[in-house]
Amino acid sequence: MRRGDVGAEQVGLTQNQASALLRRVGRNVLPAVRGVPMWRQLLGQFVHFFALMLWAAAALALVGGLPQLAVAIVAVVVINGLFAFVQEYRAERAASRLQQLLPVRACVVRDGLPQVIDADQIVPGDLVILREGDRIAADMTCVAAEALMVDTSTLTGESVPESVAVGATMHAGTFVVSGEGRATVTATGSRSRFGQIADLAQSEPRPRTPLELDIRKLVRTVALIAVSVGVVFFVLMLLLGVPVSQGFIFGIGVTVALVPEGLLPTVTLSLAIGAQRMAAQKALVRRLESVETLGATSIICTDKTGTITQNRMNVVAVWTPLGEGRIVGQGYEPTAEVTCDAHVRTAVAELVHSARMASRGCVVQVGSEWLPHGDPMDAAVDALSRRLNLDPPLDHEVSYRPFDSARRMTVSVRADRVVCKGAPEAVLALCSTDEGAHEALARYSGSGLRVLAVAQGPPEAADGGPLNLLGLLGFEDPPRPGVGEAVAACRQAGISLVLVTGDHPSTAAAIAREVGLLLPSSPVLTGDDLPSGDGELGALVDRDGAVLARISPELKLRVARALRARGHVVAMTGDGVNDSPALREADIGVAMGEGGTDIAREAADLVLLDDHFGTIVAAVRQGRGTFLNARRFLTYHLTDNVAELAPFVVWALSGAHFPLALGVLQILALDLGTDTLPAIALGAEKPDHRVLEHPPVSGGLLDRTVATRAFGVLGPTEAIVELAVFVAALVAAGWRPGLQWPDGSALWAASGAAFLSVVIMQAANAFACRSTHLSVWRMRWASNGFLLISVATSVLFGVACLVIPAVAAVLGQLWPPSAVLPLIALGAPLLWTADALWKARRVKS
């Protein structure tokens, strides 16, 4: 083992010193995850704006003498709140287990003797003994090292382990992949780099999702309209000489009637259905609103290592002075197709055998799979050695010098020779010039391969003497299968892509170019190129296909914030600790489930269970479909509101001389009993195959298209038919406007006719709302079996409200006269015809 200066740091602490420090600085634990208590999560489902509005409506109904209405509204709030809580609690069970990223035990020197202690007992000044496979428990400075290699990918994003020299700093959360060493602890717990990043991730509040903002806006609008209309009708009642108490009750009834009580349960269930479908496609949703947010995504900032690539090094090209060889193989498998001339194969074998001497990593078989052990590039060399059927090098090594940033190569000194393997610029500088090597290096680098040069010489050349170049090894970290297609699909869907990585810019650019992410006009920038102002940063990186390399966690967080400030809905992918702050800041954080860290998964809204970038496209498709479903059932609900409000408008305009077609309890029965199931079924529509062929729909849930269709086409059609049926039923009973007021049974039968007409037309409306461009006659009815069952159930419920005497008496209605039943039946085709005409005009325009 190479040692630094022998001093106090090599002795370690006494037990008394360690105990005193532990009392002063505290245990070596990460900042506790500041989760929301369960009781607050549950309470939150009952106190958001829409729920508060329904609570107020229930209270007013109770005050106004309508206890049945109050109980029904309270039931809606409670059931929806419990359902939403259960869904989100199930997702939260995948919450952070940050402590698992730190070792449970560690070996330190106390009182001059090695001893194993709990990692949370480590204090600054402790001397820690590190061996292969150990996870580093705190920030520390290396004081002795022997071929010590540390995987820092969770913090830096670098895919290749780093060699650690004496005096180098190592951070908590990383781990030793090869070699051994000793290090003095400099920072523990929240003072470590790992702890600072974890604290940064937790300190950033989650931004509100577009769906949350849309629902807020919609609910506030509906609440304003409902209260305003209720006040207007209360004033009208007073002007007509109705007692204040009756006018107040009537105004409350109108207000409650206009509140879409079934909207919130429908939204929650639709999101839950979308979440279940995403889970079936290997995407775990941790927050229900994230389902819709993905569909609204306008830019994806993706990590490289482990997300775009497989993080599997593989030698695919070998250059020697005698010629080149090509290797076609999968992962670290010991078999592959090696293509080269016979005389070149001998040179390739010598090159690979020597490179194996200067390596410490290897491949191991676990079951039927071959996996890297140690440095992935060393493992790739070992795999190629096996593919060439070479015997392992004999262990006649005199000394080994690991890679460091100054020498930029590993050196294996043997009794008969020295072998060097490392950065081409460093190794070639020690060899006689070979133009072929430089030309091959340019070709390999230009195609995105990592390149190592291998040379050998006499033992005395170990200190920088002239070497004989054996050749170059070209390593590929292949993209995941299907990433190129996923990138193309994102672009077709109007989603921009930005690669954000801690890796080297040339490697990042080459991978981005290979998968089609990097466009000819796209910039390749490093962290040093980025401006300090968020406005300038957003303008610089808001370019489709941009590649951002050498990006720190703080910069990644700023990139997410700057893009959101420019109006983007940002999805950020990542798998390491360094990604967690940005995952939390983004509109939707996407973490890797297989290779990612727990802190990244806790910070994310969506976890890809298969770590496949292509799964994002499937999730976006489902998110788009969920958003369109929300517009479908919103159109459906608003159409019903028009039909429910129309009788009150006609009654008011007539100065109370025209009978009221529907009462408040009838409207509540329509909202909760007949509308809810079909609305949920609309929320379960499967995404159309063309949903990714255009950019995300702008304008939110309630845009001009939804408003025009609900308030200008479907709603008025329902209202006209409803009132026509009501008048026809009254006329059939002998009523004439202005001559006499209809008797109780006639009015109840006419009201029943209006009620049944709305039930039938809302059933027809459910089918019409499935599409904004296809008429009902062109749709495949059986493609949504749940809708067929829901519509049939709602119609049966509506009929039951008319034929069950006790229920009909509470609602104030009777079965309609036989004379108007044909007119009620005509409501469905009339609605479909009006809808088809609107769709035809929309398609032409």
DAUR-V560100 format. One record per helix or strand of 3 or more residues. SS is the DSSP state (H for helix, E for strand). FROM is the first residue (numbers start at 1). TO is the last residue. If there is no record, write none. Layout:
ss->SS from->FROM to->TO
ss->SS from->FROM to->TO
//
This chain:
ss->H from->8 to->10
ss->H from->15 to->25
ss->H from->38 to->47
ss->H from->49 to->63
ss->H from->67 to->92
ss->H from->98 to->101
ss->E from->105 to->110
ss->E from->113 to->118
ss->H from->119 to->121
ss->E from->127 to->131
ss->E from->139 to->151
ss->H from->153 to->156
ss->E from->175 to->187
ss->H from->189 to->191
ss->H from->193 to->203
ss->H from->210 to->239
ss->H from->244 to->258
ss->H from->261 to->280
ss->E from->283 to->285
ss->H from->290 to->296
ss->E from->299 to->302
ss->E from->309 to->320
ss->E from->323 to->328
ss->E from->337 to->339
ss->H from->342 to->357
ss->E from->362 to->366
ss->E from->369 to->373
ss->H from->376 to->387
ss->E from->397 to->401
ss->E from->409 to->414
ss->E from->418 to->423
ss->H from->424 to->428
ss->H from->435 to->446
ss->E from->450 to->457
ss->H from->459 to->463
ss->E from->467 to->479
ss->H from->483 to->492
ss->E from->496 to->500
ss->H from->505 to->514
ss->E from->524 to->526
ss->H from->527 to->529
ss->H from->534 to->541
ss->E from->547 to->549
ss->H from->553 to->565
ss->E from->570 to->574
ss->H from->577 to->585
ss->E from->588 to->592
ss->H from->598 to->603
ss->E from->606 to->608
ss->H from->613 to->653
ss->H from->664 to->674
ss->H from->676 to->682
ss->H from->704 to->732
ss->H from->744 to->768
ss->H from->776 to->778
ss->H from->781 to->783
ss->H from->785 to->803
ss->H from->805 to->811
ss->H from->818 to->844
//
